[in-house]
Amino acid sequence: MIKPGIQITVVDDSRSEQCAAECGLDWSSAEVRALASQQIKTRFSEKIGLEYLDLAKATANRKPPELSQKIEGKNLLFPLLMINGQLRISGDFDIRQLLDAIEAEIEIGV
């Protein structure tokens, strides 16, 4: 049974230093997010939302205060994978890791 309302947020900061060797996926790419959304939908359901948030472009109204509290003052690597507001991965990750994290969330939530 899928836990209703799972929200996936990929948090990035385009101001942060990028890997020169093209490490990981470019989550700012609409194509990458579309592919990830499709794989999420295929594997799980439509009840899982995927959002991308670039902190460099986020306004005060768009960036939730609780997100700021979770990431400020910590040496986190971008991008961040957050599931229902909880940090799951800090640093480069791919779609397989994203799907595995969702599956773990579903198993824990049941």
DRENTORKOL-3810 file (N, C-alpha, C; in nm, 4 decimals):
REM DRENTORKOL-3810
@n.u->0.0836; n.v->-0.1184; n.w->0.0000; ca.u->0.0000; ca.v->0.0000; ca.w->0.0000; c.u->0.0879; c.v->0.1245; c.w->0.0000
@n.u->0.0579; n.v->0.2181; n.w->-0.0872; ca.u->0.1360; ca.v->0.3416; ca.w->-0.0985; c.u->0.0858; c.v->0.4432; c.w->0.0036
@n.u->0.1793; n.v->0.5017; n.w->0.0760; ca.u->0.1463; ca.v->0.6071; ca.w->0.1701; c.u->0.1025; c.v->0.7298; c.w->0.0901
@n.u->-0.0189; n.v->0.7817; n.w->0.1125; ca.u->-0.0668; ca.v->0.8932; ca.w->0.0311; c.u->0.0107; c.v->1.0211; c.w->0.0582
@n.u->0.0263; n.v->1.0992; n.w->-0.0457; ca.u->0.0828; ca.v->1.2321; ca.w->-0.0311; c.u->0.2322; c.v->1.2408; c.w->-0.0098
@n.u->0.3080; n.v->1.1499; n.w->-0.0623; ca.u->0.4531; ca.v->1.1606; ca.w->-0.0504; c.u->0.5003; c.v->1.2738; c.w->-0.1416
@n.u->0.5791; n.v->1.3660; n.w->-0.0859; ca.u->0.6300; ca.v->1.4789; ca.w->-0.1630; c.u->0.7824; c.v->1.4707; c.w->-0.1694
@n.u->0.8328; n.v->1.4643; n.w->-0.2910; ca.u->0.9768; ca.v->1.4605; ca.w->-0.3157; c.u->1.0204; c.v->1.6004; c.w->-0.3557
@n.u->1.1243; n.v->1.6513; n.w->-0.2920; ca.u->1.1794; ca.v->1.7813; ca.w->-0.3283; c.u->1.3289; c.v->1.7663; c.w->-0.3520
@n.u->1.3716; n.v->1.8084; n.w->-0.4691; ca.u->1.5134; ca.v->1.8147; ca.w->-0.5006; c.u->1.5528; c.v->1.9612; c.w->-0.4816
@n.u->1.6383; n.v->1.9850; n.w->-0.3833; ca.u->1.6815; ca.v->2.1203; ca.w->-0.3510; c.u->1.8219; c.v->2.1387; c.w->-0.4053
@n.u->1.8397; n.v->2.2436; n.w->-0.4822; ca.u->1.9700; ca.v->2.2705; ca.w->-0.5428; c.u->2.0049; c.v->2.4165; c.w->-0.5189
@n.u->2.1277; n.v->2.4506; n.w->-0.5432; ca.u->2.1720; ca.v->2.5896; ca.w->-0.5341; c.u->2.2664; c.v->2.6134; c.w->-0.6502
@n.u->2.2172; n.v->2.6805; n.w->-0.7535; ca.u->2.2974; ca.v->2.7024; ca.w->-0.8734; c.u->2.4181; c.v->2.7918; c.w->-0.8459
@n.u->2.4221; n.v->2.8560; n.w->-0.7293; ca.u->2.5393; ca.v->2.9368; ca.w->-0.6916; c.u->2.6524; c.v->2.8502; c.w->-0.6384
@n.u->2.6209; n.v->2.7265; n.w->-0.5966; ca.u->2.7243; ca.v->2.6405; ca.w->-0.5377; c.u->2.8163; c.v->2.5861; c.w->-0.6459
@n.u->2.9338; n.v->2.5453; n.w->-0.6025; ca.u->3.0340; ca.v->2.4924; ca.w->-0.6948; c.u->2.9849; c.v->2.3615; c.w->-0.7557
@n.u->2.9956; n.v->2.3538; n.w->-0.8873; ca.u->2.9521; ca.v->2.2337; ca.w->-0.9588; c.u->3.0712; c.v->2.1414; c.w->-0.9819
@n.u->3.0448; n.v->2.0147; n.w->-0.9928; ca.u->3.1481; ca.v->1.9163; ca.w->-1.0189; c.u->3.1991; c.v->1.9349; c.w->-1.1611
@n.u->3.3284; n.v->1.9526; n.w->-1.1780; ca.u->3.3877; ca.v->1.9765; ca.w->-1.3097; c.u->3.3798; c.v->1.8537; c.w->-1.3998
@n.u->3.3660; n.v->1.7374; n.w->-1.3415; ca.u->3.3627; ca.v->1.6128; ca.w->-1.4192; c.u->3.2204; c.v->1.5704; c.w->-1.4547
@n.u->3.1258; n.v->1.6639; n.w->-1.4440; ca.u->2.9848; ca.v->1.6354; ca.w->-1.4721; c.u->2.9338; c.v->1.5183; c.w->-1.3890
@n.u->2.9548; n.v->1.5270; n.w->-1.2594; ca.u->2.9102; ca.v->1.4231; ca.w->-1.1672; c.u->2.7589; c.v->1.4299; c.w->-1.1507
@n.u->2.6953; n.v->1.3178; n.w->-1.1460; ca.u->2.5526; ca.v->1.3132; ca.w->-1.1175; c.u->2.4660; c.v->1.3729; c.w->-1.2257
@n.u->2.3368; n.v->1.3778; n.w->-1.1971; ca.u->2.2389; ca.v->1.4313; ca.w->-1.2903; c.u->2.2227; c.v->1.5810; c.w->-1.2715
@n.u->2.1830; n.v->1.6473; n.w->-1.3777; ca.u->2.1523; ca.v->1.7897; ca.w->-1.3712; c.u->2.0036; c.v->1.8033; c.w->-1.3403
@n.u->1.9697; n.v->1.8129; n.w->-1.2126; ca.u->1.8302; ca.v->1.8176; ca.w->-1.1714; c.u->1.7613; c.v->1.9462; c.w->-1.2131
@n.u->1.8377; n.v->2.0470; n.w->-1.2557; ca.u->1.7751; ca.v->2.1696; ca.w->-1.3055; c.u->1.7162; c.v->2.1486; c.w->-1.4448
@n.u->1.7540; n.v->2.0404; n.w->-1.5100; ca.u->1.7047; ca.v->2.0091; ca.w->-1.6437; c.u->1.5605; c.v->1.9561; c.w->-1.6378
@n.u->1.4738; n.v->2.0191; n.w->-1.7156; ca.u->1.3339; ca.v->1.9747; ca.w->-1.7219; c.u->1.3242; c.v->1.8312; c.w->-1.7728
@n.u->1.4147; n.v->1.7919; n.w->-1.8620; ca.u->1.4127; ca.v->1.6559; ca.w->-1.9164; c.u->1.4442; c.v->1.5527; c.w->-1.8082
@n.u->1.5418; n.v->1.5817; n.w->-1.7235; ca.u->1.5782; ca.v->1.4898; ca.w->-1.6149; c.u->1.4612; c.v->1.4761; c.w->-1.5178
@n.u->1.3993; n.v->1.5874; n.w->-1.4827; ca.u->1.2860; ca.v->1.5823; ca.w->-1.3898; c.u->1.1665; c.v->1.5096; c.w->-1.4513
@n.u->1.1444; n.v->1.5285; n.w->-1.5806; ca.u->1.0341; ca.v->1.4588; ca.w->-1.6487; c.u->1.0586; c.v->1.3078; c.w->-1.6489
@n.u->1.1819; n.v->1.2678; n.w->-1.6761; ca.u->1.2161; ca.v->1.1255; ca.w->-1.6747; c.u->1.1980; c.v->1.0678; c.w->-1.5344
@n.u->1.2448; n.v->1.1402; n.w->-1.4334; ca.u->1.2299; ca.v->1.0939; ca.w->-1.2952; c.u->1.0822; c.v->1.0831; c.w->-1.2585
@n.u->1.0023; n.v->1.1823; n.w->-1.2958; ca.u->0.8581; ca.v->1.1794; ca.w->-1.2667; c.u->0.7910; c.v->1.0610; c.w->-1.3326
@n.u->0.8288; n.v->1.0333; n.w->-1.4563; ca.u->0.7706; ca.v->0.9210; ca.w->-1.5279; c.u->0.8067; c.v->0.7881; c.w->-1.4605
@n.u->0.9325; n.v->0.7750; n.w->-1.4191; ca.u->0.9740; ca.v->0.6509; ca.w->-1.3532; c.u->0.9075; c.v->0.6354; c.w->-1.2169
@n.u->0.8873; n.v->0.7456; n.w->-1.1460; ca.u->0.8160; ca.v->0.7415; ca.w->-1.0179; c.u->0.6726; c.v->0.6950; c.w->-1.0414
@n.u->0.6084; n.v->0.7548; n.w->-1.1405; ca.u->0.4692; ca.v->0.7202; ca.w->-1.1720; c.u->0.4575; c.v->0.5733; c.w->-1.2136
@n.u->0.5512; n.v->0.5276; n.w->-1.2965; ca.u->0.5489; ca.v->0.3890; ca.w->-1.3439; c.u->0.5695; c.v->0.2909; c.w->-1.2286
@n.u->0.6633; n.v->0.3212; n.w->-1.1416; ca.u->0.6984; ca.v->0.2270; ca.w->-1.0348; c.u->0.6036; c.v->0.2325; c.w->-0.9149
@n.u->0.5514; n.v->0.3523; n.w->-0.8860; ca.u->0.4714; ca.v->0.3666; ca.w->-0.7645; c.u->0.3276; c.v->0.4070; c.w->-0.7941
@n.u->0.3045; n.v->0.5324; n.w->-0.8228; ca.u->0.1697; ca.v->0.5814; ca.w->-0.8496; c.u->0.1753; c.v->0.7302; c.w->-0.8797
@n.u->0.0607; n.v->0.7881; n.w->-0.8989; ca.u->0.0534; ca.v->0.9321; ca.w->-0.9219; c.u->0.0468; c.v->1.0096; c.w->-0.7897
@n.u->0.0465; n.v->0.9415; n.w->-0.6772; ca.u->0.0330; ca.v->1.0063; ca.w->-0.5471; c.u->0.1646; c.v->1.0623; c.w->-0.4948
@n.u->0.2683; n.v->1.0569; n.w->-0.5750; ca.u->0.3998; ca.v->1.1044; ca.w->-0.5337; c.u->0.4370; c.v->1.2239; c.w->-0.6206
@n.u->0.4562; n.v->1.3379; n.w->-0.5563; ca.u->0.4900; ca.v->1.4594; ca.w->-0.6294; c.u->0.6397; c.v->1.4841; c.w->-0.6285
@n.u->0.6900; n.v->1.5404; n.w->-0.7382; ca.u->0.8321; ca.v->1.5749; ca.w->-0.7502; c.u->0.8433; c.v->1.7235; c.w->-0.7766
@n.u->0.9185; n.v->1.7916; n.w->-0.6910; ca.u->0.9372; ca.v->1.9359; ca.w->-0.7037; c.u->1.0866; c.v->1.9654; c.w->-0.7071
@n.u->1.1240; n.v->2.0665; n.w->-0.7850; ca.u->1.2630; ca.v->2.1122; ca.w->-0.7905; c.u->1.2676; c.v->2.2538; c.w->-0.7363
@n.u->1.3614; n.v->2.2801; n.w->-0.6471; ca.u->1.3750; ca.v->2.4120; ca.w->-0.5877; c.u->1.5209; c.v->2.4545; c.w->-0.5941
@n.u->1.5476; n.v->2.5636; n.w->-0.6660; ca.u->1.6821; ca.v->2.6211; ca.w->-0.6735; c.u->1.6877; c.v->2.7352; c.w->-0.5728
@n.u->1.7682; n.v->2.7195; n.w->-0.4700; ca.u->1.7766; ca.v->2.8198; ca.w->-0.3647; c.u->1.8249; c.v->2.9545; c.w->-0.4168
@n.u->1.9023; n.v->2.9541; n.w->-0.5239; ca.u->1.9511; ca.v->3.0794; ca.w->-0.5806; c.u->1.8368; c.v->3.1602; c.w->-0.6410
@n.u->1.7314; n.v->3.0922; n.w->-0.6816; ca.u->1.6182; ca.v->3.1589; ca.w->-0.7460; c.u->1.4958; c.v->3.1646; c.w->-0.6561
@n.u->1.5040; n.v->3.1041; n.w->-0.5402; ca.u->1.3894; ca.v->3.1023; ca.w->-0.4492; c.u->1.3697; c.v->3.2389; c.w->-0.3868
@n.u->1.2470; n.v->3.2791; n.w->-0.3773; ca.u->1.2139; ca.v->3.4043; ca.w->-0.3107; c.u->1.1793; c.v->3.3741; c.w->-0.1659
@n.u->1.1657; n.v->3.4762; n.w->-0.0871; ca.u->1.1301; ca.v->3.4560; ca.w->0.0532; c.u->0.9959; c.v->3.3850; c.w->0.0652
@n.u->0.9060; n.v->3.4106; n.w->-0.0282; ca.u->0.7741; ca.v->3.3466; ca.w->-0.0250; c.u->0.7809; c.v->3.2007; c.w->-0.0691
@n.u->0.8779; n.v->3.1663; n.w->-0.1499; ca.u->0.8852; ca.v->3.0332; ca.w->-0.2104; c.u->0.9658; c.v->2.9360; c.w->-0.1249
@n.u->1.0609; n.v->2.9867; n.w->-0.0498; ca.u->1.1483; ca.v->2.8993; ca.w->0.0291; c.u->1.0901; c.v->2.8817; c.w->0.1689
@n.u->1.0425; n.v->2.7629; n.w->0.2000; ca.u->0.9826; ca.v->2.7401; ca.w->0.3316; c.u->1.0833; c.v->2.7640; c.w->0.4437
@n.u->1.0418; n.v->2.8325; n.w->0.5493; ca.u->1.1342; ca.v->2.8612; ca.w->0.6605; c.u->1.1920; c.v->2.7351; c.w->0.7234
@n.u->1.1115; n.v->2.6286; n.w->0.7305; ca.u->1.1625; ca.v->2.5053; ca.w->0.7911; c.u->1.2747; c.v->2.4456; c.w->0.7077
@n.u->1.2728; n.v->2.4679; n.w->0.5766; ca.u->1.3809; ca.v->2.4213; ca.w->0.4895; c.u->1.5089; c.v->2.4972; c.w->0.5221
@n.u->1.4981; n.v->2.6265; n.w->0.5378; ca.u->1.6149; ca.v->2.7078; ca.w->0.5729; c.u->1.6772; c.v->2.6612; c.w->0.7027
@n.u->1.5945; n.v->2.6298; n.w->0.8005; ca.u->1.6450; ca.v->2.5850; ca.w->0.9298; c.u->1.7168; c.v->2.4511; c.w->0.9184
@n.u->1.6699; n.v->2.3647; n.w->0.8302; ca.u->1.7302; ca.v->2.2322; ca.w->0.8163; c.u->1.8645; c.v->2.2352; c.w->0.7459
@n.u->1.8861; n.v->2.3340; n.w->0.6582; ca.u->2.0088; ca.v->2.3314; ca.w->0.5786; c.u->2.1104; c.v->2.4378; c.w->0.6169
@n.u->2.0683; n.v->2.5440; n.w->0.6846; ca.u->2.1630; ca.v->2.6498; ca.w->0.7206; c.u->2.2619; c.v->2.6014; c.w->0.8253
@n.u->2.3873; n.v->2.6421; n.w->0.8078; ca.u->2.4907; ca.v->2.6100; ca.w->0.9043; c.u->2.5423; c.v->2.4675; c.w->0.8974
@n.u->2.4951; n.v->2.3912; n.w->0.8016; ca.u->2.5428; ca.v->2.2540; ca.w->0.7859; c.u->2.6251; c.v->2.2469; c.w->0.6585
@n.u->2.7228; n.v->2.1622; n.w->0.6579; ca.u->2.8067; ca.v->2.1455; ca.w->0.5385; c.u->2.7440; c.v->2.0420; c.w->0.4459
@n.u->2.6320; n.v->2.0790; n.w->0.3870; ca.u->2.5616; ca.v->1.9881; ca.w->0.2980; c.u->2.6073; c.v->2.0101; c.w->0.1549
@n.u->2.6102; n.v->1.9018; n.w->0.0804; ca.u->2.6434; ca.v->1.9087; ca.w->-0.0608; c.u->2.5139; c.v->1.9093; c.w->-0.1402
@n.u->2.5087; n.v->1.9951; n.w->-0.2408; ca.u->2.3904; ca.v->2.0007; ca.w->-0.3267; c.u->2.4095; c.v->1.9103; c.w->-0.4462
@n.u->2.3021; n.v->1.8546; n.w->-0.4988; ca.u->2.1625; ca.v->1.8725; ca.w->-0.4605; c.u->2.1272; c.v->1.7916; c.w->-0.3364
@n.u->2.0135; n.v->1.8281; n.w->-0.2776; ca.u->1.9604; ca.v->1.7573; ca.w->-0.1625; c.u->1.8339; c.v->1.6839; c.w->-0.2046
@n.u->1.8151; n.v->1.5650; n.w->-0.1544; ca.u->1.6908; ca.v->1.4921; ca.w->-0.1760; c.u->1.6145; c.v->1.4947; c.w->-0.0448
@n.u->1.4953; n.v->1.5523; n.w->-0.0504; ca.u->1.4103; ca.v->1.5586; ca.w->0.0676; c.u->1.2807; c.v->1.4851; c.w->0.0377
@n.u->1.2380; n.v->1.4048; n.w->0.1328; ca.u->1.1121; ca.v->1.3321; ca.w->0.1207; c.u->1.0251; c.v->1.3744; c.w->0.2379
@n.u->0.9108; n.v->1.4314; n.w->0.2044; ca.u->0.8186; ca.v->1.4842; ca.w->0.3058; c.u->0.8910; c.v->1.5757; c.w->0.4049
@n.u->0.9799; n.v->1.6588; n.w->0.3522; ca.u->1.0498; ca.v->1.7565; ca.w->0.4341; c.u->1.1698; c.v->1.7042; c.w->0.5106
@n.u->1.1988; n.v->1.5761; n.w->0.4979; ca.u->1.3124; ca.v->1.5165; ca.w->0.5689; c.u->1.4280; c.v->1.4921; c.w->0.4725
@n.u->1.5463; n.v->1.5358; n.w->0.5105; ca.u->1.6650; ca.v->1.5179; ca.w->0.4275; c.u->1.6995; c.v->1.3702; c.w->0.4181
@n.u->1.7137; n.v->1.3202; n.w->0.2971; ca.u->1.7479; ca.v->1.1796; ca.w->0.2749; c.u->1.8851; c.v->1.1628; c.w->0.2110
@n.u->1.9203; n.v->1.2499; n.w->0.1153; ca.u->2.0509; ca.v->1.2414; ca.w->0.0494; c.u->2.1065; c.v->1.3820; c.w->0.0332
@n.u->2.2344; n.v->1.3975; n.w->0.0643; ca.u->2.3061; ca.v->1.5226; ca.w->0.0428; c.u->2.4188; c.v->1.4925; c.w->-0.0558
@n.u->2.4171; n.v->1.5581; n.w->-0.1699; ca.u->2.5179; ca.v->1.5344; ca.w->-0.2729; c.u->2.4564; c.v->1.4663; c.w->-0.3934
@n.u->2.5376; n.v->1.4440; n.w->-0.4935; ca.u->2.4875; ca.v->1.3885; ca.w->-0.6193; c.u->2.4162; c.v->1.2555; c.w->-0.5985
@n.u->2.3027; n.v->1.2416; n.w->-0.6658; ca.u->2.2274; ca.v->1.1163; ca.w->-0.6654; c.u->2.1599; c.v->1.1007; c.w->-0.8003
@n.u->2.1273; n.v->0.9756; n.w->-0.8315; ca.u->2.0640; ca.v->0.9494; ca.w->-0.9599; c.u->1.9197; c.v->0.9038; c.w->-0.9388
@n.u->1.8515; n.v->0.8731; n.w->-1.0470; ca.u->1.7108; ca.v->0.8348; ca.w->-1.0389; c.u->1.6942; c.v->0.7037; c.w->-0.9633
@n.u->1.7870; n.v->0.6105; n.w->-0.9800; ca.u->1.7776; ca.v->0.4834; ca.w->-0.9075; c.u->1.7821; c.v->0.5077; c.w->-0.7566
@n.u->1.8707; n.v->0.5938; n.w->-0.7114; ca.u->1.8800; ca.v->0.6245; ca.w->-0.5692; c.u->1.7529; c.v->0.6954; c.w->-0.5212
@n.u->1.6987; n.v->0.7816; n.w->-0.6053; ca.u->1.5734; ca.v->0.8494; ca.w->-0.5734; c.u->1.4614; c.v->0.7471; c.w->-0.5541
@n.u->1.4502; n.v->0.6519; n.w->-0.6473; ca.u->1.3470; ca.v->0.5478; ca.w->-0.6381; c.u->1.3670; c.v->0.4604; c.w->-0.5150
@n.u->1.4918; n.v->0.4269; n.w->-0.4844; ca.u->1.5211; ca.v->0.3466; ca.w->-0.3650; c.u->1.4804; c.v->0.4205; c.w->-0.2370
@n.u->1.5047; n.v->0.5512; n.w->-0.2334; ca.u->1.4682; ca.v->0.6312; ca.w->-0.1160; c.u->1.3167; c.v->0.6375; c.w->-0.1001
@n.u->1.2443; n.v->0.6488; n.w->-0.2120; ca.u->1.0978; ca.v->0.6484; ca.w->-0.2063; c.u->1.0480; c.v->0.5139; c.w->-0.1544
@n.u->1.1055; n.v->0.4066; n.w->-0.2063; ca.u->1.0652; ca.v->0.2730; ca.w->-0.1623; c.u->1.0889; c.v->0.2552; c.w->-0.0124
@n.u->1.2022; n.v->0.3030; n.w->0.0366; ca.u->1.2310; ca.v->0.2946; ca.w->0.1800; c.u->1.1292; c.v->0.3755; c.w->0.2603
@n.u->1.0930; n.v->0.4927; n.w->0.2109; ca.u->0.9928; ca.v->0.5757; ca.w->0.2779; c.u->0.8582; c.v->0.5051; c.w->0.2854
@n.u->0.8202; n.v->0.4404; n.w->0.1772; ca.u->0.6944; ca.v->0.3660; ca.w->0.1721; c.u->0.6977; c.v->0.2502; c.w->0.2726
@n.u->0.8097; n.v->0.1757; n.w->0.2755; ca.u->0.8208; ca.v->0.0618; ca.w->0.3675; c.u->0.8180; c.v->0.1072; c.w->0.5137
@n.u->0.8838; n.v->0.2168; n.w->0.5426; ca.u->0.8873; ca.v->0.2679; ca.w->0.6794; c.u->0.7506; c.v->0.3216; c.w->0.7198
@n.u->0.6828; n.v->0.3846; n.w->0.6249; ca.u->0.5536; ca.v->0.4480; ca.w->0.6549; c.u->0.4378; c.v->0.3521; c.w->0.6679
@n.u->0.4558; n.v->0.2282; n.w->0.6261; ca.u->0.3438; ca.v->0.1327; ca.w->0.6306; c.u->0.3279; c.v->0.0752; c.w->0.7690
END
